[in-house]
Amino acid sequence: MKFTACYTKIENGYMGQLLEWPNVITEGETLNECKEMLIDAAEEMAIVYRDDGIKIPQPSILVEHVDFDIHPSARVSP
């Protein structure tokens, strides 16, 4: 299965989470460590879900980067 992972830089490294499966979340000191730990967390969670008869969420998110310009004359609310 392929899920969408989101990584956020935090004070002590990185936090990783699967967007389609928000219960799968972890932290690591480096991005690579976080990725490895996220995969491990997903595998462990899949075992728990299977044993408890809970359906694993299906991959369904499409992520797209959107480019836009911020014009100097644009007002920014405080």
PQR file with spaces between the fields and no chain letter, atoms N, CA, C, O and H, PARSE charges and radii, in Angstrom:
ATOM       1  N    MET     1       0.849   -1.176    0.000 -0.4000 1.5000
ATOM       2  CA   MET     1       0.000    0.000    0.000 -0.0000 2.0000
ATOM       3  C    MET     1       0.892    1.235    0.000  0.5500 1.7000
ATOM       4  O    MET     1       1.993    1.226    0.550 -0.5500 1.4000
ATOM       5  N    LYS     2       0.404    2.279   -0.616 -0.4000 1.5000
ATOM       6  CA   LYS     2       1.119    3.548   -0.622 -0.0000 2.0000
ATOM       7  C    LYS     2       0.254    4.605    0.044  0.5500 1.7000
ATOM       8  O    LYS     2      -0.888    4.832   -0.355 -0.5500 1.4000
ATOM       9  H    LYS     2      -0.490    2.287   -1.064  0.4000 1.0000
ATOM      10  N    PHE     3       0.811    5.248    1.064 -0.4000 1.5000
ATOM      11  CA   PHE     3       0.125    6.316    1.771 -0.0000 2.0000
ATOM      12  C    PHE     3       0.884    7.622    1.551  0.5500 1.7000
ATOM      13  O    PHE     3       2.027    7.621    1.094 -0.5500 1.4000
ATOM      14  H    PHE     3       1.739    5.063    1.388  0.4000 1.0000
ATOM      15  N    THR     4       0.242    8.711    1.876 -0.4000 1.5000
ATOM      16  CA   THR     4       0.853   10.025    1.742 -0.0000 2.0000
ATOM      17  C    THR     4       1.444   10.433    3.088  0.5500 1.7000
ATOM      18  O    THR     4       0.719   10.582    4.071 -0.5500 1.4000
ATOM      19  H    THR     4      -0.686    8.711    2.247  0.4000 1.0000
ATOM      20  N    ALA     5       2.757   10.612    3.127 -0.4000 1.5000
ATOM      21  CA   ALA     5       3.437   10.999    4.356 -0.0000 2.0000
ATOM      22  C    ALA     5       3.682   12.504    4.344  0.5500 1.7000
ATOM      23  O    ALA     5       3.993   13.096    3.310 -0.5500 1.4000
ATOM      24  H    ALA     5       3.346   10.490    2.328  0.4000 1.0000
ATOM      25  N    CYS     6       3.534   13.097    5.511 -0.4000 1.5000
ATOM      26  CA   CYS     6       3.804   14.523    5.693 -0.0000 2.0000
ATOM      27  C    CYS     6       4.854   14.639    6.791  0.5500 1.7000
ATOM      28  O    CYS     6       4.698   14.073    7.873 -0.5500 1.4000
ATOM      29  H    CYS     6       3.282   12.615    6.351  0.4000 1.0000
ATOM      30  N    TYR     7       5.916   15.371    6.510 -0.4000 1.5000
ATOM      31  CA   TYR     7       6.993   15.557    7.477 -0.0000 2.0000
ATOM      32  C    TYR     7       7.083   17.029    7.841  0.5500 1.7000
ATOM      33  O    TYR     7       7.066   17.898    6.969 -0.5500 1.4000
ATOM      34  H    TYR     7       6.043   15.832    5.631  0.4000 1.0000
ATOM      35  N    THR     8       7.178   17.299    9.134 -0.4000 1.5000
ATOM      36  CA   THR     8       7.270   18.666    9.633 -0.0000 2.0000
ATOM      37  C    THR     8       8.537   18.802   10.464  0.5500 1.7000
ATOM      38  O    THR     8       8.806   17.982   11.342 -0.5500 1.4000
ATOM      39  H    THR     8       7.192   16.593    9.842  0.4000 1.0000
ATOM      40  N    LYS     9       9.310   19.842   10.181 -0.4000 1.5000
ATOM      41  CA   LYS     9      10.513   20.113   10.981 -0.0000 2.0000
ATOM      42  C    LYS     9      10.060   20.606   12.344  0.5500 1.7000
ATOM      43  O    LYS     9       9.272   21.546   12.441 -0.5500 1.4000
ATOM      44  H    LYS     9       9.091   20.508    9.468  0.4000 1.0000
ATOM      45  N    ILE    10      10.557   19.974   13.394 -0.4000 1.5000
ATOM      46  CA   ILE    10      10.234   20.367   14.765 -0.0000 2.0000
ATOM      47  C    ILE    10      11.544   20.634   15.502  0.5500 1.7000
ATOM      48  O    ILE    10      12.627   20.422   14.957 -0.5500 1.4000
ATOM      49  H    ILE    10      11.198   19.210   13.315  0.4000 1.0000
ATOM      50  N    GLU    11      11.437   21.095   16.729 -0.4000 1.5000
ATOM      51  CA   GLU    11      12.615   21.492   17.495 -0.0000 2.0000
ATOM      52  C    GLU    11      13.667   20.384   17.597  0.5500 1.7000
ATOM      53  O    GLU    11      14.857   20.651   17.433 -0.5500 1.4000
ATOM      54  H    GLU    11      10.558   21.268   17.172  0.4000 1.0000
ATOM      55  N    ASN    12      13.241   19.137   17.868 -0.4000 1.5000
ATOM      56  CA   ASN    12      14.212   18.052   18.051 -0.0000 2.0000
ATOM      57  C    ASN    12      14.375   17.160   16.830  0.5500 1.7000
ATOM      58  O    ASN    12      14.900   16.054   16.961 -0.5500 1.4000
ATOM      59  H    ASN    12      12.274   18.920   18.001  0.4000 1.0000
ATOM      60  N    GLY    13      13.950   17.591   15.651 -0.4000 1.5000
ATOM      61  CA   GLY    13      14.098   16.769   14.454 -0.0000 2.0000
ATOM      62  C    GLY    13      12.922   16.921   13.517  0.5500 1.7000
ATOM      63  O    GLY    13      12.651   18.004   13.000 -0.5500 1.4000
ATOM      64  H    GLY    13      13.523   18.489   15.544  0.4000 1.0000
ATOM      65  N    TYR    14      12.214   15.793   13.302 -0.4000 1.5000
ATOM      66  CA   TYR    14      11.086   15.774   12.375 -0.0000 2.0000
ATOM      67  C    TYR    14       9.930   14.987   12.964  0.5500 1.7000
ATOM      68  O    TYR    14      10.129   14.022   13.702 -0.5500 1.4000
ATOM      69  H    TYR    14      12.434   14.912   13.722  0.4000 1.0000
ATOM      70  N    MET    15       8.726   15.412   12.630 -0.4000 1.5000
ATOM      71  CA   MET    15       7.517   14.671   12.957 -0.0000 2.0000
ATOM      72  C    MET    15       6.950   14.173   11.633  0.5500 1.7000
ATOM      73  O    MET    15       6.859   14.928   10.665 -0.5500 1.4000
ATOM      74  H    MET    15       8.565   16.195   12.031  0.4000 1.0000
ATOM      75  N    GLY    16       6.572   12.907   11.594 -0.4000 1.5000
ATOM      76  CA   GLY    16       5.991   12.327   10.384 -0.0000 2.0000
ATOM      77  C    GLY    16       4.607   11.771   10.687  0.5500 1.7000
ATOM      78  O    GLY    16       4.356   11.238   11.768 -0.5500 1.4000
ATOM      79  H    GLY    16       6.646   12.293   12.380  0.4000 1.0000
ATOM      80  N    GLN    17       3.709   11.906    9.705 -0.4000 1.5000
ATOM      81  CA   GLN    17       2.345   11.407    9.873 -0.0000 2.0000
ATOM      82  C    GLN    17       1.806   10.981    8.516  0.5500 1.7000
ATOM      83  O    GLN    17       2.123   11.581    7.489 -0.5500 1.4000
ATOM      84  H    GLN    17       3.913   12.339    8.827  0.4000 1.0000
ATOM      85  N    LEU    18       0.988    9.939    8.529 -0.4000 1.5000
ATOM      86  CA   LEU    18       0.308    9.529    7.305 -0.0000 2.0000
ATOM      87  C    LEU    18      -0.997   10.309    7.215  0.5500 1.7000
ATOM      88  O    LEU    18      -1.819   10.264    8.131 -0.5500 1.4000
ATOM      89  H    LEU    18       0.731    9.452    9.363  0.4000 1.0000
ATOM      90  N    LEU    19      -1.184   11.023    6.111 -0.4000 1.5000
ATOM      91  CA   LEU    19      -2.367   11.877    5.986 -0.0000 2.0000
ATOM      92  C    LEU    19      -3.670   11.086    5.955  0.5500 1.7000
ATOM      93  O    LEU    19      -4.670   11.519    6.528 -0.5500 1.4000
ATOM      94  H    LEU    19      -0.516   11.059    5.367  0.4000 1.0000
ATOM      95  N    GLU    20      -3.666    9.942    5.297 -0.4000 1.5000
ATOM      96  CA   GLU    20      -4.884    9.134    5.227 -0.0000 2.0000
ATOM      97  C    GLU    20      -5.131    8.347    6.518  0.5500 1.7000
ATOM      98  O    GLU    20      -6.233    7.850    6.749 -0.5500 1.4000
ATOM      99  H    GLU    20      -2.854    9.591    4.832  0.4000 1.0000
ATOM     100  N    TRP    21      -4.121    8.241    7.333 -0.4000 1.5000
ATOM     101  CA   TRP    21      -4.198    7.428    8.546 -0.0000 2.0000
ATOM     102  C    TRP    21      -3.562    8.216    9.689  0.5500 1.7000
ATOM     103  O    TRP    21      -2.455    7.893   10.121 -0.5500 1.4000
ATOM     104  H    TRP    21      -3.225    8.644    7.146  0.4000 1.0000
ATOM     105  N    PRO    22      -4.254    9.252   10.184 -0.5600 1.5000
ATOM     106  CA   PRO    22      -3.681   10.178   11.154  0.2800 2.0000
ATOM     107  C    PRO    22      -3.213    9.534   12.457  0.5500 1.7000
ATOM     108  O    PRO    22      -2.416   10.132   13.180 -0.5500 1.4000
ATOM     109  N    ASN    23      -3.682    8.344   12.769 -0.4000 1.5000
ATOM     110  CA   ASN    23      -3.217    7.661   13.984 -0.0000 2.0000
ATOM     111  C    ASN    23      -1.776    7.190   13.862  0.5500 1.7000
ATOM     112  O    ASN    23      -1.143    6.862   14.866 -0.5500 1.4000
ATOM     113  H    ASN    23      -4.329    7.858   12.181  0.4000 1.0000
ATOM     114  N    VAL    24      -1.251    7.153   12.643 -0.4000 1.5000
ATOM     115  CA   VAL    24       0.140    6.748   12.430 -0.0000 2.0000
ATOM     116  C    VAL    24       0.979    8.021   12.411  0.5500 1.7000
ATOM     117  O    VAL    24       0.997    8.758   11.426 -0.5500 1.4000
ATOM     118  H    VAL    24      -1.765    7.419   11.827  0.4000 1.0000
ATOM     119  N    ILE    25       1.666    8.260   13.509 -0.4000 1.5000
ATOM     120  CA   ILE    25       2.454    9.476   13.685 -0.0000 2.0000
ATOM     121  C    ILE    25       3.691    9.136   14.506  0.5500 1.7000
ATOM     122  O    ILE    25       3.627    8.307   15.415 -0.5500 1.4000
ATOM     123  H    ILE    25       1.652    7.661   14.309  0.4000 1.0000
ATOM     124  N    THR    26       4.807    9.769   14.191 -0.4000 1.5000
ATOM     125  CA   THR    26       6.047    9.485   14.905 -0.0000 2.0000
ATOM     126  C    THR    26       6.995   10.664   14.801  0.5500 1.7000
ATOM     127  O    THR    26       6.716   11.639   14.103 -0.5500 1.4000
ATOM     128  H    THR    26       4.858   10.442   13.453  0.4000 1.0000
ATOM     129  N    GLU    27       8.114   10.570   15.496 -0.4000 1.5000
ATOM     130  CA   GLU    27       9.158   11.591   15.436 -0.0000 2.0000
ATOM     131  C    GLU    27      10.508   10.922   15.295  0.5500 1.7000
ATOM     132  O    GLU    27      10.700    9.785   15.727 -0.5500 1.4000
ATOM     133  H    GLU    27       8.340    9.778   16.064  0.4000 1.0000
ATOM     134  N    GLY    28      11.444   11.637   14.686 -0.4000 1.5000
ATOM     135  CA   GLY    28      12.809   11.160   14.574 -0.0000 2.0000
ATOM     136  C    GLY    28      13.773   12.324   14.579  0.5500 1.7000
ATOM     137  O    GLY    28      13.404   13.450   14.244 -0.5500 1.4000
ATOM     138  H    GLY    28      11.288   12.561   14.335  0.4000 1.0000
ATOM     139  N    GLU    29      15.008   12.053   14.960 -0.4000 1.5000
ATOM     140  CA   GLU    29      16.009   13.123   15.007 -0.0000 2.0000
ATOM     141  C    GLU    29      16.383   13.619   13.617  0.5500 1.7000
ATOM     142  O    GLU    29      16.666   14.803   13.434 -0.5500 1.4000
ATOM     143  H    GLU    29      15.307   11.139   15.233  0.4000 1.0000
ATOM     144  N    THR    30      16.385   12.708   12.625 -0.4000 1.5000
ATOM     145  CA   THR    30      16.679   13.080   11.241 -0.0000 2.0000
ATOM     146  C    THR    30      15.481   12.721   10.377  0.5500 1.7000
ATOM     147  O    THR    30      14.607   11.962   10.797 -0.5500 1.4000
ATOM     148  H    THR    30      16.155   11.746   12.774  0.4000 1.0000
ATOM     149  N    LEU    31      15.444   13.267    9.171 -0.4000 1.5000
ATOM     150  CA   LEU    31      14.346   12.949    8.260 -0.0000 2.0000
ATOM     151  C    LEU    31      14.351   11.465    7.915  0.5500 1.7000
ATOM     152  O    LEU    31      13.295   10.833    7.888 -0.5500 1.4000
ATOM     153  H    LEU    31      16.153   13.883    8.830  0.4000 1.0000
ATOM     154  N    ASN    32      15.521   10.905    7.653 -0.4000 1.5000
ATOM     155  CA   ASN    32      15.595    9.477    7.328 -0.0000 2.0000
ATOM     156  C    ASN    32      15.128    8.611    8.485  0.5500 1.7000
ATOM     157  O    ASN    32      14.410    7.633    8.276 -0.5500 1.4000
ATOM     158  H    ASN    32      16.379   11.418    7.675  0.4000 1.0000
ATOM     159  N    GLU    33      15.531    8.961    9.712 -0.4000 1.5000
ATOM     160  CA   GLU    33      15.086    8.207   10.879 -0.0000 2.0000
ATOM     161  C    GLU    33      13.562    8.303   11.015  0.5500 1.7000
ATOM     162  O    GLU    33      12.897    7.313   11.319 -0.5500 1.4000
ATOM     163  H    GLU    33      16.114    9.756    9.882  0.4000 1.0000
ATOM     164  N    CYS    34      13.027    9.484   10.791 -0.4000 1.5000
ATOM     165  CA   CYS    34      11.581    9.675   10.900 -0.0000 2.0000
ATOM     166  C    CYS    34      10.842    8.831    9.863  0.5500 1.7000
ATOM     167  O    CYS    34       9.818    8.221   10.172 -0.5500 1.4000
ATOM     168  H    CYS    34      13.567   10.289   10.544  0.4000 1.0000
ATOM     169  N    LYS    35      11.358    8.796    8.639 -0.4000 1.5000
ATOM     170  CA   LYS    35      10.737    7.984    7.578 -0.0000 2.0000
ATOM     171  C    LYS    35      10.724    6.510    7.967  0.5500 1.7000
ATOM     172  O    LYS    35       9.706    5.831    7.832 -0.5500 1.4000
ATOM     173  H    LYS    35      12.190    9.291    8.388  0.4000 1.0000
ATOM     174  N    GLU    36      11.859    6.024    8.449 -0.4000 1.5000
ATOM     175  CA   GLU    36      11.949    4.622    8.856 -0.0000 2.0000
ATOM     176  C    GLU    36      10.979    4.317    9.997  0.5500 1.7000
ATOM     177  O    GLU    36      10.313    3.281   10.004 -0.5500 1.4000
ATOM     178  H    GLU    36      12.686    6.575    8.560  0.4000 1.0000
ATOM     179  N    MET    37      10.911    5.230   10.954 -0.4000 1.5000
ATOM     180  CA   MET    37      10.023    5.029   12.098 -0.0000 2.0000
ATOM     181  C    MET    37       8.551    5.108   11.692  0.5500 1.7000
ATOM     182  O    MET    37       7.705    4.427   12.272 -0.5500 1.4000
ATOM     183  H    MET    37      11.452    6.071   10.949  0.4000 1.0000
ATOM     184  N    LEU    38       8.250    5.938   10.696 -0.4000 1.5000
ATOM     185  CA   LEU    38       6.867    6.043   10.220 -0.0000 2.0000
ATOM     186  C    LEU    38       6.426    4.741    9.550  0.5500 1.7000
ATOM     187  O    LEU    38       5.304    4.280    9.761 -0.5500 1.4000
ATOM     188  H    LEU    38       8.937    6.492   10.224  0.4000 1.0000
ATOM     189  N    ILE    39       7.293    4.165    8.760 -0.4000 1.5000
ATOM     190  CA   ILE    39       6.986    2.876    8.131 -0.0000 2.0000
ATOM     191  C    ILE    39       6.784    1.813    9.195  0.5500 1.7000
ATOM     192  O    ILE    39       5.837    1.029    9.118 -0.5500 1.4000
ATOM     193  H    ILE    39       8.204    4.540    8.589  0.4000 1.0000
ATOM     194  N    ASP    40       7.668    1.778   10.192 -0.4000 1.5000
ATOM     195  CA   ASP    40       7.541    0.818   11.285 -0.0000 2.0000
ATOM     196  C    ASP    40       6.232    1.029   12.041  0.5500 1.7000
ATOM     197  O    ASP    40       5.543    0.064   12.374 -0.5500 1.4000
ATOM     198  H    ASP    40       8.437    2.415   10.254  0.4000 1.0000
ATOM     199  N    ALA    41       5.888    2.286   12.311 -0.4000 1.5000
ATOM     200  CA   ALA    41       4.641    2.586   13.028 -0.0000 2.0000
ATOM     201  C    ALA    41       3.429    2.130   12.215  0.5500 1.7000
ATOM     202  O    ALA    41       2.469    1.607   12.782 -0.5500 1.4000
ATOM     203  H    ALA    41       6.447    3.069   12.041  0.4000 1.0000
ATOM     204  N    ALA    42       3.460    2.320   10.906 -0.4000 1.5000
ATOM     205  CA   ALA    42       2.346    1.891   10.052 -0.0000 2.0000
ATOM     206  C    ALA    42       2.215    0.370   10.054  0.5500 1.7000
ATOM     207  O    ALA    42       1.107   -0.161   10.128 -0.5500 1.4000
ATOM     208  H    ALA    42       4.239    2.745   10.446  0.4000 1.0000
ATOM     209  N    GLU    43       3.340   -0.325    9.971 -0.4000 1.5000
ATOM     210  CA   GLU    43       3.305   -1.794    9.993 -0.0000 2.0000
ATOM     211  C    GLU    43       2.753   -2.305   11.317  0.5500 1.7000
ATOM     212  O    GLU    43       1.941   -3.230   11.340 -0.5500 1.4000
ATOM     213  H    GLU    43       4.240    0.106    9.910  0.4000 1.0000
ATOM     214  N    GLU    44       3.191   -1.703   12.415 -0.4000 1.5000
ATOM     215  CA   GLU    44       2.696   -2.109   13.736 -0.0000 2.0000
ATOM     216  C    GLU    44       1.205   -1.794   13.880  0.5500 1.7000
ATOM     217  O    GLU    44       0.446   -2.605   14.411 -0.5500 1.4000
ATOM     218  H    GLU    44       3.850   -0.951   12.396  0.4000 1.0000
ATOM     219  N    MET    45       0.789   -0.626   13.412 -0.4000 1.5000
ATOM     220  CA   MET    45      -0.620   -0.243   13.503 -0.0000 2.0000
ATOM     221  C    MET    45      -1.479   -1.174   12.648  0.5500 1.7000
ATOM     222  O    MET    45      -2.596   -1.515   13.037 -0.5500 1.4000
ATOM     223  H    MET    45       1.405    0.033   12.981  0.4000 1.0000
ATOM     224  N    ALA    46      -0.972   -1.583   11.501 -0.4000 1.5000
ATOM     225  CA   ALA    46      -1.710   -2.504   10.635 -0.0000 2.0000
ATOM     226  C    ALA    46      -1.961   -3.832   11.342  0.5500 1.7000
ATOM     227  O    ALA    46      -3.033   -4.419   11.200 -0.5500 1.4000
ATOM     228  H    ALA    46      -0.065   -1.306   11.185  0.4000 1.0000
ATOM     229  N    ILE    47      -0.983   -4.301   12.096 -0.4000 1.5000
ATOM     230  CA   ILE    47      -1.150   -5.556   12.850 -0.0000 2.0000
ATOM     231  C    ILE    47      -2.239   -5.391   13.905  0.5500 1.7000
ATOM     232  O    ILE    47      -3.099   -6.258   14.058 -0.5500 1.4000
ATOM     233  H    ILE    47      -0.112   -3.824   12.211  0.4000 1.0000
ATOM     234  N    VAL    48      -2.199   -4.276   14.630 -0.4000 1.5000
ATOM     235  CA   VAL    48      -3.214   -4.019   15.658 -0.0000 2.0000
ATOM     236  C    VAL    48      -4.601   -3.929   15.029  0.5500 1.7000
ATOM     237  O    VAL    48      -5.556   -4.518   15.536 -0.5500 1.4000
ATOM     238  H    VAL    48      -1.501   -3.571   14.505  0.4000 1.0000
ATOM     239  N    TYR    49      -4.712   -3.192   13.927 -0.4000 1.5000
ATOM     240  CA   TYR    49      -6.010   -3.055   13.251 -0.0000 2.0000
ATOM     241  C    TYR    49      -6.517   -4.418   12.799  0.5500 1.7000
ATOM     242  O    TYR    49      -7.688   -4.747   12.986 -0.5500 1.4000
ATOM     243  H    TYR    49      -3.936   -2.714   13.515  0.4000 1.0000
ATOM     244  N    ARG    50      -5.616   -5.218   12.195 -0.4000 1.5000
ATOM     245  CA   ARG    50      -6.012   -6.539   11.717 -0.0000 2.0000
ATOM     246  C    ARG    50      -6.503   -7.413   12.875  0.5500 1.7000
ATOM     247  O    ARG    50      -7.547   -8.060   12.785 -0.5500 1.4000
ATOM     248  H    ARG    50      -4.665   -4.951   12.043  0.4000 1.0000
ATOM     249  N    ASP    51      -5.726   -7.417   13.964 -0.4000 1.5000
ATOM     250  CA   ASP    51      -6.091   -8.247   15.113 -0.0000 2.0000
ATOM     251  C    ASP    51      -7.393   -7.805   15.775  0.5500 1.7000
ATOM     252  O    ASP    51      -8.122   -8.621   16.339 -0.5500 1.4000
ATOM     253  H    ASP    51      -4.879   -6.891   14.037  0.4000 1.0000
ATOM     254  N    ASP    52      -7.679   -6.498   15.698 -0.4000 1.5000
ATOM     255  CA   ASP    52      -8.909   -5.966   16.298 -0.0000 2.0000
ATOM     256  C    ASP    52     -10.074   -5.906   15.317  0.5500 1.7000
ATOM     257  O    ASP    52     -11.162   -5.452   15.673 -0.5500 1.4000
ATOM     258  H    ASP    52      -7.087   -5.835   15.239  0.4000 1.0000
ATOM     259  N    GLY    53      -9.854   -6.362   14.081 -0.4000 1.5000
ATOM     260  CA   GLY    53     -10.912   -6.363   13.077 -0.0000 2.0000
ATOM     261  C    GLY    53     -11.289   -4.971   12.585  0.5500 1.7000
ATOM     262  O    GLY    53     -12.418   -4.747   12.149 -0.5500 1.4000
ATOM     263  H    GLY    53      -8.970   -6.731   13.792  0.4000 1.0000
ATOM     264  N    ILE    54     -10.350   -4.043   12.656 -0.4000 1.5000
ATOM     265  CA   ILE    54     -10.603   -2.674   12.206 -0.0000 2.0000
ATOM     266  C    ILE    54     -10.077   -2.518   10.781  0.5500 1.7000
ATOM     267  O    ILE    54      -8.979   -2.978   10.464 -0.5500 1.4000
ATOM     268  H    ILE    54      -9.433   -4.225   13.010  0.4000 1.0000
ATOM     269  N    LYS    55     -10.859   -1.874    9.932 -0.4000 1.5000
ATOM     270  CA   LYS    55     -10.472   -1.675    8.541 -0.0000 2.0000
ATOM     271  C    LYS    55      -9.368   -0.616    8.449  0.5500 1.7000
ATOM     272  O    LYS    55      -9.475    0.458    9.041 -0.5500 1.4000
ATOM     273  H    LYS    55     -11.751   -1.501   10.189  0.4000 1.0000
ATOM     274  N    ILE    56      -8.321   -0.930    7.709 -0.4000 1.5000
ATOM     275  CA   ILE    56      -7.229    0.010    7.487 -0.0000 2.0000
ATOM     276  C    ILE    56      -7.693    1.045    6.465  0.5500 1.7000
ATOM     277  O    ILE    56      -8.253    0.681    5.432 -0.5500 1.4000
ATOM     278  H    ILE    56      -8.234   -1.802    7.228  0.4000 1.0000
ATOM     279  N    PRO    57      -7.466    2.334    6.741 -0.5600 1.5000
ATOM     280  CA   PRO    57      -7.857    3.362    5.773  0.2800 2.0000
ATOM     281  C    PRO    57      -7.179    3.122    4.428  0.5500 1.7000
ATOM     282  O    PRO    57      -6.054    2.626    4.373 -0.5500 1.4000
ATOM     283  N    GLN    58      -7.859    3.471    3.360 -0.4000 1.5000
ATOM     284  CA   GLN    58      -7.308    3.301    2.020 -0.0000 2.0000
ATOM     285  C    GLN    58      -6.643    4.596    1.553  0.5500 1.7000
ATOM     286  O    GLN    58      -7.151    5.689    1.803 -0.5500 1.4000
ATOM     287  H    GLN    58      -8.773    3.875    3.405  0.4000 1.0000
ATOM     288  N    PRO    59      -5.506    4.464    0.874 -0.5600 1.5000
ATOM     289  CA   PRO    59      -4.853    5.656    0.335  0.2800 2.0000
ATOM     290  C    PRO    59      -5.809    6.396   -0.602  0.5500 1.7000
ATOM     291  O    PRO    59      -6.402    5.787   -1.493 -0.5500 1.4000
ATOM     292  N    SER    60      -5.958    7.704   -0.401 -0.4000 1.5000
ATOM     293  CA   SER    60      -6.930    8.432   -1.214 -0.0000 2.0000
ATOM     294  C    SER    60      -6.612    9.911   -1.368  0.5500 1.7000
ATOM     295  O    SER    60      -7.413   10.648   -1.944 -0.5500 1.4000
ATOM     296  H    SER    60      -5.477    8.199    0.323  0.4000 1.0000
ATOM     297  N    ILE    61      -5.490   10.359   -0.882 -0.4000 1.5000
ATOM     298  CA   ILE    61      -5.185   11.780   -0.911 -0.0000 2.0000
ATOM     299  C    ILE    61      -4.246   12.088   -2.071  0.5500 1.7000
ATOM     300  O    ILE    61      -3.276   11.368   -2.310 -0.5500 1.4000
ATOM     301  H    ILE    61      -4.839    9.761   -0.414  0.4000 1.0000
ATOM     302  N    LEU    62      -4.544   13.159   -2.782 -0.4000 1.5000
ATOM     303  CA   LEU    62      -3.666   13.662   -3.831 -0.0000 2.0000
ATOM     304  C    LEU    62      -3.101   14.982   -3.343  0.5500 1.7000
ATOM     305  O    LEU    62      -3.856   15.893   -3.004 -0.5500 1.4000
ATOM     306  H    LEU    62      -5.332   13.744   -2.588  0.4000 1.0000
ATOM     307  N    VAL    63      -1.794   15.095   -3.303 -0.4000 1.5000
ATOM     308  CA   VAL    63      -1.139   16.309   -2.850 -0.0000 2.0000
ATOM     309  C    VAL    63      -0.563   17.018   -4.060  0.5500 1.7000
ATOM     310  O    VAL    63       0.081   16.404   -4.911 -0.5500 1.4000
ATOM     311  H    VAL    63      -1.181   14.355   -3.578  0.4000 1.0000
ATOM     312  N    GLU    64      -0.801   18.311   -4.124 -0.4000 1.5000
ATOM     313  CA   GLU    64      -0.307   19.095   -5.248 -0.0000 2.0000
ATOM     314  C    GLU    64       0.233   20.421   -4.719  0.5500 1.7000
ATOM     315  O    GLU    64      -0.397   21.070   -3.884 -0.5500 1.4000
ATOM     316  H    GLU    64      -1.324   18.810   -3.433  0.4000 1.0000
ATOM     317  N    HIS    65       1.388   20.811   -5.207 -0.4000 1.5000
ATOM     318  CA   HIS    65       1.941   22.116   -4.856 -0.0000 2.0000
ATOM     319  C    HIS    65       1.301   23.158   -5.753  0.5500 1.7000
ATOM     320  O    HIS    65       1.149   22.943   -6.956 -0.5500 1.4000
ATOM     321  H    HIS    65       1.900   20.284   -5.885  0.4000 1.0000
ATOM     322  N    VAL    66       0.928   24.285   -5.170 -0.4000 1.5000
ATOM     323  CA   VAL    66       0.300   25.363   -5.917 -0.0000 2.0000
ATOM     324  C    VAL    66       1.215   26.578   -5.846  0.5500 1.7000
ATOM     325  O    VAL    66       1.549   27.044   -4.757 -0.5500 1.4000
ATOM     326  H    VAL    66       1.052   24.460   -4.193  0.4000 1.0000
ATOM     327  N    ASP    67       1.617   27.087   -6.994 -0.4000 1.5000
ATOM     328  CA   ASP    67       2.470   28.269   -7.052 -0.0000 2.0000
ATOM     329  C    ASP    67       1.618   29.511   -7.222  0.5500 1.7000
ATOM     330  O    ASP    67       0.651   29.517   -7.984 -0.5500 1.4000
ATOM     331  H    ASP    67       1.346   26.709   -7.879  0.4000 1.0000
ATOM     332  N    PHE    68       1.983   30.556   -6.510 -0.4000 1.5000
ATOM     333  CA   PHE    68       1.318   31.846   -6.699 -0.0000 2.0000
ATOM     334  C    PHE    68       2.262   32.945   -6.249  0.5500 1.7000
ATOM     335  O    PHE    68       3.181   32.718   -5.462 -0.5500 1.4000
ATOM     336  H    PHE    68       2.768   30.551   -5.891  0.4000 1.0000
ATOM     337  N    ASP    69       2.020   34.123   -6.756 -0.4000 1.5000
ATOM     338  CA   ASP    69       2.833   35.283   -6.404 -0.0000 2.0000
ATOM     339  C    ASP    69       2.091   36.135   -5.398  0.5500 1.7000
ATOM     340  O    ASP    69       0.871   36.284   -5.463 -0.5500 1.4000
ATOM     341  H    ASP    69       1.274   34.308   -7.396  0.4000 1.0000
ATOM     342  N    ILE    70       2.844   36.689   -4.473 -0.4000 1.5000
ATOM     343  CA   ILE    70       2.288   37.667   -3.543 -0.0000 2.0000
ATOM     344  C    ILE    70       2.779   39.026   -4.025  0.5500 1.7000
ATOM     345  O    ILE    70       3.975   39.314   -3.998 -0.5500 1.4000
ATOM     346  H    ILE    70       3.835   36.568   -4.420  0.4000 1.0000
ATOM     347  N    HIS    71       1.850   39.845   -4.461 -0.4000 1.5000
ATOM     348  CA   HIS    71       2.201   41.155   -4.996 -0.0000 2.0000
ATOM     349  C    HIS    71       2.513   42.116   -3.858  0.5500 1.7000
ATOM     350  O    HIS    71       1.872   42.073   -2.808 -0.5500 1.4000
ATOM     351  H    HIS    71       0.878   39.611   -4.483  0.4000 1.0000
ATOM     352  N    PRO    72       3.506   42.988   -4.069 -0.5600 1.5000
ATOM     353  CA   PRO    72       3.886   43.944   -3.025  0.2800 2.0000
ATOM     354  C    PRO    72       2.734   44.806   -2.539  0.5500 1.7000
ATOM     355  O    PRO    72       2.742   45.261   -1.396 -0.5500 1.4000
ATOM     356  N    SER    73       1.752   45.034   -3.382 -0.4000 1.5000
ATOM     357  CA   SER    73       0.620   45.885   -2.999 -0.0000 2.0000
ATOM     358  C    SER    73      -0.454   45.122   -2.222  0.5500 1.7000
ATOM     359  O    SER    73      -1.416   45.720   -1.741 -0.5500 1.4000
ATOM     360  H    SER    73       1.745   44.665   -4.311  0.4000 1.0000
ATOM     361  N    ALA    74      -0.291   43.798   -2.099 -0.4000 1.5000
ATOM     362  CA   ALA    74      -1.295   43.005   -1.388 -0.0000 2.0000
ATOM     363  C    ALA    74      -1.267   43.334    0.093  0.5500 1.7000
ATOM     364  O    ALA    74      -0.194   43.465    0.682 -0.5500 1.4000
ATOM     365  H    ALA    74       0.491   43.312   -2.490  0.4000 1.0000
ATOM     366  N    ARG    75      -2.431   43.466    0.696 -0.4000 1.5000
ATOM     367  CA   ARG    75      -2.528   43.768    2.120 -0.0000 2.0000
ATOM     368  C    ARG    75      -2.479   42.465    2.916  0.5500 1.7000
ATOM     369  O    ARG    75      -3.129   41.483    2.555 -0.5500 1.4000
ATOM     370  H    ARG    75      -3.303   43.360    0.217  0.4000 1.0000
ATOM     371  N    VAL    76      -1.731   42.465    3.962 -0.4000 1.5000
ATOM     372  CA   VAL    76      -1.633   41.306    4.838 -0.0000 2.0000
ATOM     373  C    VAL    76      -2.283   41.669    6.162  0.5500 1.7000
ATOM     374  O    VAL    76      -1.904   42.661    6.784 -0.5500 1.4000
ATOM     375  H    VAL    76      -1.204   43.263    4.256  0.4000 1.0000
ATOM     376  N    SER    77      -3.242   40.893    6.593 -0.4000 1.5000
ATOM     377  CA   SER    77      -3.919   41.148    7.853 -0.0000 2.0000
ATOM     378  C    SER    77      -2.994   40.781    9.013  0.5500 1.7000
ATOM     379  O    SER    77      -2.278   39.781    8.948 -0.5500 1.4000
ATOM     380  H    SER    77      -3.549   40.087    6.088  0.4000 1.0000
ATOM     381  N    PRO    78      -3.009   41.589   10.071 -0.5600 1.5000
ATOM     382  CA   PRO    78      -2.147   41.276   11.228  0.2800 2.0000
ATOM     383  C    PRO    78      -2.607   40.059   11.976  0.5500 1.7000
ATOM     384  O    PRO    78      -1.988   39.673   12.967 -0.5500 1.4000
